[in-house]
Amino acid sequence: MANPKEIGNRFERKIAKDLTVWASGKEKPLWYWKIGSSGAQATITHDIDSKMIGDIVAIHPDGMFLTDICAIELKNDKSMNMLDFITDRKRKPLREAWDKIYTQATDAGRFPLLIYHRYNSSYDYLIMSIRFHNLLTAWVGEQFIDTSFRLNSELYITNFQHFLNVVSPEIIKTCFCSKLVKGN
C-alpha cells in the first residue's frame, strides 16, 4: 500500500512542475516548488507578508508574478469532497482547508487558491474566490465561465488543467499585477 505522505509529496511536485511549464513554457529550470511545513512556518512567525503562505512558492524570480498575488494551497486526500461546501457533515476537511488558506491569503493581501486532488480521480481541481473568478472572467470571457462551477455564494471550482489552458500567465500579469489588485 502506498504511503499517504509520499502520495501527497508526488502531488505537490506535480503541481509545481505543471505551474512551471504553464508560466515558463519549459520544464526546467523550475519556477515553482513545494515548501515543507509552510503552514507551520507562517503560524510560528506570524508574518502575514511572508512568502511562506501556502504550499507553493516561486523559486525563480520570473515566477513571482503568481505567488505575489496568490497563495496556493494543495490538498490530496481521499476524505475531501466538494460536498463539504454544501452539506451539514460534522467534519469538512476541504472546507477547513479553504478557510485556512482564505484567512492566510486575505491577511497577506493575496488571493487564495486551493488545488485539490481526490484519490481515485483523474482530475485536479482549483477552488477560487468569487472575486478572483469574476476578475478572470472579465479578461477571459465565456470560455472560462462555461467550465467553472459555482460551489456556493463565495466560491467557484474548475478543472485545474483547464485553468492552465485557458488562463495564460500574460492574463494573470495584465489582470492582477498591472492593476495591483489585492486579493481575497
C-alpha positions as CSV (number, residue, x, y, z in Angstrom):
1,M,0.0,0.0,0.0
2,A,1.3,3.5,-0.9
3,N,2.4,5.8,1.8
4,P,-0.1,8.7,2.0
5,K,2.7,11.2,2.7
6,E,4.6,10.1,-0.4
7,I,1.4,10.3,-2.5
8,G,0.9,13.9,-1.2
9,N,4.5,14.8,-2.0
10,R,4.1,13.4,-5.5
11,F,1.0,15.5,-6.0
12,E,2.8,18.7,-4.7
13,R,5.8,18.1,-7.1
14,K,3.4,17.5,-10.0
15,I,1.5,20.8,-9.4
16,A,4.8,22.7,-9.0
17,K,6.0,21.3,-12.3
18,D,2.6,22.0,-14.0
19,L,2.8,25.6,-12.9
20,T,6.4,25.9,-14.1
21,V,5.5,24.7,-17.6
22,W,2.4,26.9,-17.6
23,A,4.4,30.0,-16.6
24,S,7.7,29.5,-18.4
25,G,6.8,27.2,-21.3
26,K,9.6,24.9,-20.3
27,E,10.0,22.0,-17.8
28,K,13.3,23.4,-16.5
29,P,14.6,25.4,-14.7
30,L,11.8,25.1,-12.2
31,W,10.0,28.3,-11.3
32,Y,7.8,26.9,-8.5
33,W,8.3,24.3,-5.8
34,K,6.5,23.0,-2.8
35,I,7.6,24.3,0.6
36,G,7.7,22.0,3.5
37,S,5.8,22.9,6.7
38,S,4.6,26.1,5.1
39,G,1.6,26.5,7.4
40,A,3.6,25.8,10.5
41,Q,6.2,28.4,9.5
42,A,3.6,31.0,8.9
43,T,2.0,30.2,12.2
44,I,5.2,30.3,14.1
45,T,6.5,33.6,12.6
46,H,3.1,35.3,12.5
47,D,4.4,37.0,9.4
48,I,1.4,37.7,7.2
49,D,3.6,39.2,4.4
50,S,5.7,36.1,4.4
51,K,6.4,34.3,1.1
52,M,5.7,31.1,3.0
53,I,1.9,31.3,2.8
54,G,0.5,28.3,1.1
55,D,2.3,25.2,-0.2
56,I,3.8,26.5,-3.4
57,V,6.5,29.3,-3.7
58,A,8.3,30.9,-6.6
59,I,11.9,29.7,-6.6
60,H,12.7,31.7,-9.8
61,P,12.2,35.5,-9.9
62,D,10.2,35.3,-13.1
63,G,7.6,33.1,-11.3
64,M,6.9,35.6,-8.6
65,F,4.1,37.3,-10.5
66,L,1.8,34.5,-9.5
67,T,2.9,33.9,-5.9
68,D,3.0,37.7,-5.2
69,I,-0.8,37.8,-5.8
70,C,-1.9,34.3,-4.9
71,A,-1.4,32.0,-2.0
72,I,-1.6,28.4,-3.3
73,E,-2.6,25.6,-1.0
74,L,-2.5,22.0,-2.2
75,K,-4.6,19.1,-0.8
76,N,-4.6,15.5,-1.8
77,D,-6.9,13.5,0.4
78,K,-9.5,10.8,0.0
79,S,-11.7,12.3,2.6
80,M,-12.1,15.7,0.8
81,N,-15.2,16.3,-1.2
82,M,-16.9,19.2,-2.8
83,L,-19.9,18.4,-0.8
84,D,-18.0,19.9,2.2
85,F,-19.2,23.3,1.0
86,I,-22.9,22.5,0.8
87,T,-23.7,19.8,3.3
88,D,-24.1,19.6,7.0
89,R,-21.5,17.0,7.8
90,K,-19.6,17.3,11.0
91,R,-16.1,17.1,9.6
92,K,-15.4,19.1,6.4
93,P,-11.7,18.8,5.6
94,L,-12.0,20.5,2.2
95,R,-13.9,23.4,3.7
96,E,-11.4,23.6,6.6
97,A,-8.5,23.8,4.1
98,W,-10.2,26.6,2.2
99,D,-11.0,28.6,5.4
100,K,-7.3,28.3,6.4
101,I,-5.8,29.5,3.1
102,Y,-8.5,32.1,2.7
103,T,-7.6,33.7,6.1
104,Q,-3.9,33.5,5.5
105,A,-4.1,34.9,1.9
106,T,-6.5,37.6,2.8
107,D,-4.4,38.7,5.8
108,A,-1.4,39.0,3.4
109,G,-3.4,40.8,0.7
110,R,-3.4,37.8,-1.7
111,F,-6.0,35.7,-3.5
112,P,-6.4,32.2,-2.1
113,L,-6.2,29.3,-4.5
114,L,-6.8,25.7,-3.3
115,I,-5.8,23.0,-5.7
116,Y,-7.0,19.6,-4.7
117,H,-7.0,16.0,-5.9
118,R,-9.3,13.4,-4.6
119,Y,-7.9,9.8,-4.6
120,N,-9.1,7.7,-7.4
121,S,-9.9,10.7,-9.5
122,S,-8.1,11.6,-12.7
123,Y,-8.5,15.3,-12.2
124,D,-7.1,18.1,-10.1
125,Y,-9.5,20.9,-9.2
126,L,-8.9,24.6,-8.5
127,I,-11.1,26.3,-6.0
128,M,-11.1,30.1,-6.1
129,S,-12.9,33.1,-4.6
130,I,-15.8,34.6,-6.5
131,R,-13.8,37.9,-6.8
132,F,-10.8,36.1,-8.4
133,H,-13.2,34.2,-10.7
134,N,-15.0,37.4,-11.7
135,L,-11.8,39.3,-12.4
136,L,-10.5,36.4,-14.6
137,T,-13.9,36.1,-16.4
138,A,-13.8,39.8,-17.3
139,W,-10.5,39.1,-19.1
140,V,-11.0,35.6,-20.5
141,G,-14.7,35.6,-21.2
142,E,-17.1,32.8,-21.9
143,Q,-14.5,30.0,-22.2
144,F,-13.8,30.4,-18.5
145,I,-17.4,30.8,-17.4
146,D,-18.5,27.7,-19.3
147,T,-16.2,25.5,-17.3
148,S,-16.5,26.9,-13.9
149,F,-19.0,25.7,-11.4
150,R,-20.2,27.9,-8.5
151,L,-20.0,25.9,-5.3
152,N,-21.8,28.5,-3.1
153,S,-22.2,32.3,-2.8
154,E,-18.4,32.8,-2.4
155,L,-16.6,30.1,-4.3
156,Y,-16.0,28.7,-7.8
157,I,-14.4,25.5,-8.8
158,T,-12.8,24.5,-12.2
159,N,-10.6,21.8,-13.6
160,F,-7.0,22.8,-12.9
161,Q,-5.7,21.7,-16.3
162,H,-8.4,23.7,-18.0
163,F,-7.5,26.7,-16.0
164,L,-3.9,26.4,-17.1
165,N,-5.0,26.0,-20.7
166,V,-7.4,29.0,-20.7
167,V,-5.8,31.5,-18.4
168,S,-2.3,32.4,-19.7
169,P,0.4,33.9,-17.5
170,E,0.0,37.1,-19.5
171,I,-3.6,37.3,-18.4
172,I,-2.6,37.0,-14.8
173,K,0.1,39.6,-15.2
174,T,-2.2,42.0,-17.0
175,C,-5.3,41.5,-14.9
176,F,-3.7,41.5,-11.5
177,C,-0.1,42.7,-11.5
178,S,-0.5,45.8,-13.6
179,K,-3.5,46.9,-11.5
180,L,-2.0,45.8,-8.2
181,V,-5.4,44.2,-7.4
182,K,-5.3,43.0,-3.8
183,G,-6.7,39.6,-3.2
184,N,-9.5,37.8,-1.4
